[in-house]
């Protein structure tokens, strides 16, 4: 009997808690309707830790209101990056809980709100890029990618903006992720123009795009099949490493780019440049050594390694001259290597060649 009383008491407490949450959400909604967004969010923050145990309908009410509140703050240019992030997370929670419960109350509106946030961020990223605000542009593009990772074009845009802005730490991060995802930018991209924003959005599938058009939210559907960007990703990643004096990773990615396109003349030239930088690093180590037996031995080992690096550049430069016989930079570099290695016959043959 006592156990039954305890269970009943617990259930009563749970019900009281549920009703209290509903009342607080209503109060927060009232503040929101009056334009008092900060007050609305203050109430929501107080009960957020309780929402995990609330019924799915209550969760939908909570997260939809939270999404709207943060979205409105972002639209008022109040910490837009953070508020757009919080809004998108809340709207995604709405979709998650309503898909689980099969009780759809805000799903359609939440999905539209997510698309609206994405459109604003994409538009902002484009505007920032045009104004030379490359970091801001990259941040916004990456933010879109984080809540829609199927749309890797935004990750590509973040990488490109970072590279243009010479933020090589960020460009390495983004290009490495593109490389990991084997990004090519190929395939068919399904576009349509949002009727209100007039911005063109990409859709994950033909069906998703056609549904958005049939619902009257989008118009002007079109398909696009871009060429592969795999080589570009690898060469830009290599260049970013090069600018950070990380010659080992630069060399690796130029080699990978040559696997994608064996006729990449710039890959050949830049790869040789990387090897010459590695040679210089070894020369610096050699020049810092003294005359002790141990250091003399170390000098000889480094000298052998240096010559091996220089020799490894020869086939690359030969390849470059096959790809582009009139490339004076490649010819000049190869002549310099032949002279340094005292390869007289090879030097004279190349010098006298047309």
FENCOR-V937510 format. One record per residue. N is the residue number from 1. RES is the residue in one letter. PSI is psi in whole degrees, -180 to 180 (none if undefined). Layout:
# FENCOR-V937510
((N	RES	PSI) (N	RES	PSI))
This chain:
# FENCOR-V937510
((1	X	-44) (2	X	-39) (3	X	-40) (4	X	-39) (5	X	-42) (6	X	-43) (7	X	-44) (8	X	-42) (9	X	-41) (10	X	-44) (11	X	-37) (12	X	-40) (13	X	-41) (14	X	-46) (15	X	-40) (16	X	-41) (17	X	-41) (18	X	-46) (19	X	-37) (20	X	-41) (21	X	-43) (22	X	-42) (23	X	-40) (24	X	-36) (25	X	-40) (26	X	-40) (27	X	-43) (28	X	-39) (29	X	-38) (30	X	-44) (31	X	-41) (32	X	-44) (33	X	-27) (34	X	3) (35	X	7) (36	X	74) (37	X	-42) (38	X	-42) (39	X	-38) (40	X	-46) (41	X	-32) (42	X	-42) (43	X	-44) (44	X	-38) (45	X	-33) (46	X	-30) (47	X	2) (48	X	-36) (49	X	-18) (50	X	-19) (51	X	-27) (52	X	-29) (53	X	5) (54	X	161) (55	X	156) (56	X	-35) (57	X	-42) (58	X	-39) (59	X	-43) (60	X	-45) (61	X	-45) (62	X	-54) (63	X	-31) (64	X	-41) (65	X	-40) (66	X	-45) (67	X	-47) (68	X	-40) (69	X	-48) (70	X	-36) (71	X	-42) (72	X	-38) (73	X	-43) (74	X	-41) (75	X	-23) (76	X	9) (77	X	32) (78	X	106) (79	X	57) (80	X	-40) (81	X	-51) (82	X	-42) (83	X	-35) (84	X	-38) (85	X	-47) (86	X	-38) (87	X	-47) (88	X	-38) (89	X	-41) (90	X	-44) (91	X	-37) (92	X	-33) (93	X	-39) (94	X	-49) (95	X	-39) (96	X	-52) (97	X	-37) (98	X	-30) (99	X	-37) (100	X	-42) (101	X	-17) (102	X	19) (103	X	101) (104	X	111) (105	X	-45) (106	X	1) (107	X	-48) (108	X	-45) (109	X	-39) (110	X	-40) (111	X	-42) (112	X	-40) (113	X	-40) (114	X	-43) (115	X	-36) (116	X	-43) (117	X	-45) (118	X	-44) (119	X	-43) (120	X	-42) (121	X	-43) (122	X	-45) (123	X	-42) (124	X	-39) (125	X	-42) (126	X	-45) (127	X	-45) (128	X	-41) (129	X	-44) (130	X	-30) (131	X	3) (132	X	11) (133	X	74) (134	X	-38) (135	X	-46) (136	X	-41) (137	X	-45) (138	X	-43) (139	X	-43) (140	X	-42) (141	X	-41) (142	X	-35) (143	X	-43) (144	X	-43) (145	X	-39) (146	X	-34) (147	X	6) (148	X	74) (149	X	-8) (150	X	-25) (151	X	80) (152	X	-9) (153	X	-34) (154	X	-34) (155	X	-41) (156	X	-43) (157	X	-37) (158	X	-42) (159	X	-45) (160	X	-41) (161	X	-40) (162	X	-41) (163	X	-45) (164	X	-37) (165	X	5) (166	X	28) (167	X	80) (168	X	-25) (169	X	-46) (170	X	-40) (171	X	-37) (172	X	-45) (173	X	-48) (174	X	-42) (175	X	-33) (176	X	-39) (177	X	-39) (178	X	-41) (179	X	-44) (180	X	-37) (181	X	3) (182	X	44) (183	X	132) (184	X	-22) (185	X	7) (186	X	-178) (187	X	-178) (188	X	128) (189	X	129) (190	X	112) (191	X	155) (192	X	155) (193	X	128) (194	X	129) (195	X	-35) (196	X	-49) (197	X	-21) (198	X	14) (199	X	148) (200	X	128) (201	X	150) (202	X	144) (203	X	153) (204	X	-20) (205	X	164) (206	X	-40) (207	X	-42) (208	X	-41) (209	X	-45) (210	X	-34) (211	X	-43) (212	X	-37) (213	X	-43) (214	X	-27) (215	X	-5) (216	X	6) (217	X	-32) (218	X	161) (219	X	179) (220	X	58) (221	X	143) (222	X	156) (223	X	148) (224	X	134) (225	X	95) (226	X	159) (227	X	163) (228	X	139) (229	X	14) (230	X	-47) (231	X	-43) (232	X	-43) (233	X	-46) (234	X	-41) (235	X	-36) (236	X	-36) (237	X	-44) (238	X	-44) (239	X	-39) (240	X	-43) (241	X	-39) (242	X	-43) (243	X	-20) (244	X	8) (245	X	26) (246	X	82) (247	X	-31) (248	X	-47) (249	X	-32) (250	X	-46) (251	X	-45) (252	X	-43) (253	X	-30) (254	X	-36) (255	X	-42) (256	X	-39) (257	X	-36) (258	X	-27) (259	X	-34) (260	X	-44) (261	X	95) (262	X	-16) (263	X	22) (264	X	98) (265	X	-39) (266	X	-34) (267	X	-42) (268	X	-51) (269	X	-46) (270	X	-34) (271	X	-40) (272	X	-40) (273	X	-42) (274	X	-43) (275	X	-37) (276	X	-32) (277	X	-38) (278	X	-37) (279	X	-43) (280	X	-39) (281	X	-39) (282	X	-39) (283	X	-39) (284	X	-41) (285	X	-41) (286	X	-43) (287	X	-21) (288	X	-8) (289	X	154) (290	X	-152) (291	X	15) (292	X	155) (293	X	-41) (294	X	-42) (295	X	-34) (296	X	-41) (297	X	-43) (298	X	-38) (299	X	-47) (300	X	-39) (301	X	-43) (302	X	-36) (303	X	-40) (304	X	-43) (305	X	-39) (306	X	-47) (307	X	-34) (308	X	-40) (309	X	-45) (310	X	-43) (311	X	-34) (312	X	-16) (313	X	-20) (314	X	-53) (315	X	-29) (316	X	-43) (317	X	-36) (318	X	-42) (319	X	-41) (320	X	-39) (321	X	-22) (322	X	-42) (323	X	-44) (324	X	85) (325	X	-30) (326	X	14) (327	X	104) (328	X	-33) (329	X	-43) (330	X	-43) (331	X	-44) (332	X	-43) (333	X	-42) (334	X	-40) (335	X	-41) (336	X	-38) (337	X	-44) (338	X	-42) (339	X	-42) (340	X	-33) (341	X	7) (342	X	41) (343	X	75) (344	X	-46) (345	X	-45) (346	X	-38) (347	X	-50) (348	X	-39) (349	X	-43) (350	X	-40) (351	X	-36) (352	X	-4) (353	X	154) (354	X	none))
